[in-house]
Amino acid sequence: DVQVSLADLSQRLASESTDQTTPGVLLFAEESVSYQTLFTVLDQITLAGIHDISLQAKLKK
């Protein structure tokens, strides 16, 4: 895993996805992450030109 600051996220995703015709992202968020933070991250992903986004969740046991 690599940590990337929110300010650098869009640029990093764009540079990592240049060789893919339809890049996608699997987004995992812990339960403690606020909706505001989650939507800010989603905005950064779409700013990078990535529109295939899958939100992932773990099932509670």
C-alpha positions in Angstrom: 0.0 0.0 0.0 1.2 3.5 -0.8 -0.1 6.6 1.0 -0.9 9.5 -1.2 -2.1 12.9 0.1 -5.6 14.1 -0.9 -4.0 17.0 -2.7 -1.9 14.7 -4.9 -4.5 11.9 -5.4 -6.0 13.1 -8.7 -2.7 13.6 -10.4 -1.3 10.3 -9.1 -4.3 8.4 -10.3 -4.2 10.1 -13.7 -0.5 9.2 -14.2 -1.0 5.6 -13.0 -3.9 5.0 -15.4 -2.5 6.4 -18.7 -1.9 2.9 -20.2 -5.5 1.7 -19.6 -8.4 2.4 -21.9 -11.0 2.2 -19.2 -9.3 2.6 -15.8 -11.2 1.7 -12.7 -10.9 2.0 -9.0 -12.0 -0.2 -6.1 -12.6 2.1 -3.2 -12.5 0.6 0.3 -13.4 2.9 3.3 -13.4 2.2 7.0 -16.6 2.7 8.9 -15.1 5.7 10.7 -14.6 7.7 7.4 -17.1 10.5 7.1 -19.3 10.9 4.1 -17.7 14.3 3.4 -14.2 12.7 3.2 -15.6 9.8 1.0 -17.2 12.2 -1.4 -14.0 14.4 -1.5 -12.1 11.2 -2.5 -14.7 10.3 -5.1 -14.4 13.8 -6.6 -10.6 13.5 -6.9 -11.0 10.1 -8.6 -13.4 11.6 -11.2 -11.1 14.6 -11.7 -8.4 12.1 -12.7 -10.7 11.0 -15.5 -11.7 7.7 -13.9 -15.4 7.0 -13.9 -15.5 3.2 -13.3 -15.6 3.3 -9.5 -16.7 0.5 -7.3 -17.4 1.1 -3.6 -16.4 -2.0 -1.6 -17.6 -3.0 1.9 -16.9 -5.8 4.3 -19.8 -7.8 5.6 -20.3 -7.7 9.3 -20.1 -11.1 10.9 
